[in-house]
Amino acid sequence: MDLQPARRAGHQGMSLWRRALAEGLGTGLLVTVVVGSGIAAASLSPHDTGLQLLENSFATALGLAVLILMLGPISGAHFNPVVSAVDWWLGQRSGTGLTSRDLAAYLPAQVGGGIAGAILANLMYGEPAVSWSTTHRSAGHLYIGETVATAGLILLIFTLAATGRAAIAPLAVGAYIGAAYWFTSSTSFANPAVTIGRAFSDTFAGISPSSVPGFITFQILGAIIGAALVAVLYPGAGKAADEVVTPHIETTAGASS
């Protein structure tokens, strides 16, 4: 049985280059929000780390919700390699979600966008375009935090899709990330592309390049755990993979490309 036509029905309303561009732009602007608000918070509240984190998390939660609303109709607003990978994996048996070709376009767009977003934030605040972060985040409890943060994010996103509530994903995902800044020890990076991007800025939200591999390893572990929970709790979740993170809207411009 050929599953490609079924897959294309959900994802090919927009040409692949437009969807990859949306993923790169969305991930880049997300990192710009994270890094830029971190720089602003450190400047406005230099002696209060708790207030800095509150300002950073609040801006990130709102910014992420807005970006999902803005770009979700084009690409689904994954902005996260592990979300895209799980979407591809869960959709394999039901012929939905990202195809292998889609995944191969999304992943580099997300990583490249994350790097560009950090550079943009640096430049906006008069920092060097690239300043490798010196903030080391390499400890067992932080890895546990990243595993929990990523597993929870995957479970949330795919539960919303499986239960027909993907339309509220902008608010729900933004709220989850904002909360996870506080309830996880790692402040919830939960995103390999964002993690890589944040290494390019030696500011409040940065992470040392040497700490990046450890974070990504446990983000992948969290994604596996989250995907396993989705598969057990919602066995038919793969059928709704086209709705991740938000439903895609076929447009006249996209259909004609």
N, C-alpha and C positions, 0 to 999 in steps of 0.2 A: 504493500500500500504506500503510495507516494504522499508524504505529509507536507511537502513544500508548499503546495497551494494554500493549505490551511494556515500555515505560518505566515505566508505573505499577506493573507487577508487582514491580519492584525497589524503588521508592521510596515508593509510596503506602501501604505497610503502616502507616506513621505519618502522621498528618495534617501538612500543610505547616507549620502554626503551631507544632506541637511540634518539628519538625525545625529550623525557623528559631530557635526558642527555644534549642534545644540548641547550635546553632552560635554564637549570641550569648553564651550562658553559657560555652561552652568557650573561645571566643576571649578573652572577658573574663578568665576565670580564668588562662588562659595568660599574658596580659599582667600580671596581678597577680603571678604567679610570677616572671616576668622582672624586673619593676620592684621588687617587694618584696624578692626575694633580692639584687638589686643594691644596694638601700638598706642591707640588713643586712650585706652583704659590705663595703661602704664604711665602715660603722660598726665592724665587728669587726676588719677588717684595714686600717686607714686609711693605712698607709705601704707597702703591698705590692700594687701593681696586678695582678701576676700571680696572687696568691692570691685577690684579689677576683674576677678573671675565672674562676678555677677554681671558686670557690663559686657564682658566678652560673650558670655553664654546667652544673654538676652538678645544681643545683636545677631548672634549666629542663629538662634531659633527663629527669629523673625525673618532674617535674610533667607534662610533655607526654605521657609514656607513660601515666600514671594517667588523665589527662583523656580520652585516646583510648579507654582501656578503659571508662571511666565512661559516655561519651556516644556512642561510635561506633555501638552498636546502634540508636540513634535516628536520627542524621543522617548517619552515615558518618565523623563527626569530621574534617571538612575543616579548619575553623578558619583558613582561608586563602583569600582571594579568587582567587588564581591557581590553586590546586588545584581550586576549584569551576569556574573558567572552563575549565580544560583538561579536566576531567571532562565538562562540557557539550559541548565541542568534539569530543572523541574519540568520545563516544557518539552523535553526530548521525546517522551513517550506519548504525549498528547498532540504533538505537532503544533505547539503554540510557542510563545516567547521568542527570544532571540535565536536566530540561526547562527551557525558557526561563523559565517561571513559577517553578520552583524557584530558578533562578539569581538572578532578580530579588528573591527573598526572602532568600536566603543572604547576598548581598553586603552589604546595609545592616545585617543582623543582625551580621555579623562585624565590620564597621567600628564600629558602635555599641557592640558588646561590648568591642572593644579599647579604646575611649576610657573606658568605664565601669570597665574593669579597672585602668587606670592611676590613675584617680581613687580607686578603692578602696585601692590600694597606698599612694598618697600619704596618705590619711586614716589608714590603719593605723599609719603611722609618724610621725604628728603633723605631716605636711607640709601646706601649703595644698592644697586639693582639686585645683586646677589651677595648675601652675607651669611655664610654657613652658620647655622645655629650651634651654640655651645651648651645648650640645655640637654643634659643627659637624662634619659628616661629609661633606664635599664634595671629593672628590679622585678622580682617575682610577683609582688602584689600588683604592680602596674600591668603585668601581662594578664593576670586574672581579670583585672578591670577591663582591659581591651577585649578579652574573650567574652565577658558578660555583655559589654556594650554592643558588640557586633552581633552576637547571637540574638539579643533582644531586638535590635533593629531589623534583622532579617525576619524574625518571627512576626513582628508588627506589620511590616510591609506586605508580606505574603498572606498573612491572615486577613488583612483588609481586602486584598484582591480576591481571595478565595470566598469571602463572605459578601461580596458585592458592595463593599464600602470604600473602594479605592478613591472615590470622589473626595473623601475627607482626609486623604493622605497628606496634603500640604500642612494642615493644622496638626494632625497626629504625629507626623514625622518630626516637624519642627518642635513640637512639645516634648517628644521623647528625647531628642538630642539636647534640648535645653535642660531637661531634668537630669540626663545622664552626665552632663558636665559636673553635676554635684553628687550623684550617688555612686559614681565609679571613681576609683582611685586614680585612673589615668586621664580623667576629664574627657573620656569618650571621643577619641579620634574616630574609631570604627570605620575607617575608610583608607585603603592603601594609597589612593591618589592624593588625598588631602594630606596624609602623613608625609609622602614624598615632597609635596609642595611646601609644607611647613619647615622642612629642613633647609630651605633656601632663605630663611629669614631669622637672623639672630635677635629676635624680639620676644615679647611675652609669650606668644603662641608657638614658638619654634621648638624643634626637636633635633637633637644632634644627628647628623648622618649615620653615626655609628649605632644609634638606637633604632634607626628605621627598620632594619631587617627583623629584629625581635618583635616590634610592634606589628609588622605585616604578617609575620608567622602566626601570631596569636589572633589577629583579625581573621585570617583564613580558617583557623581552628574554630573561632566563634561562628563564622559563616557556615561551616560544616555542621556544627551543633544546631544552629538555628534552622538550617535546611532539613536536618533530620527530624527536628521537632515538628516542623511544618508538615513533612511527609507523613508522620505518625498521626498528628492531630487532625489534619485536613488532607486525606488521601487524594482528593481530586484537585488539589491546589494547582497542579500543573496546567489544568485546563484554563485557568484564569491568568496565565503568565503574561498574556498580552495587556493586562490591566496594570502591570507593575511599572513604575510606582503609581502612575496615574493613567487613566484611559487615554489612548491615542485618538486623535481626531483627524480623519482624512479630509484634506483640503483640496480645492480645485487646483491650486498651484502645485501641490505635492503630487497629485494624481497625474498631472500632465507631464511630469519630468521623467 
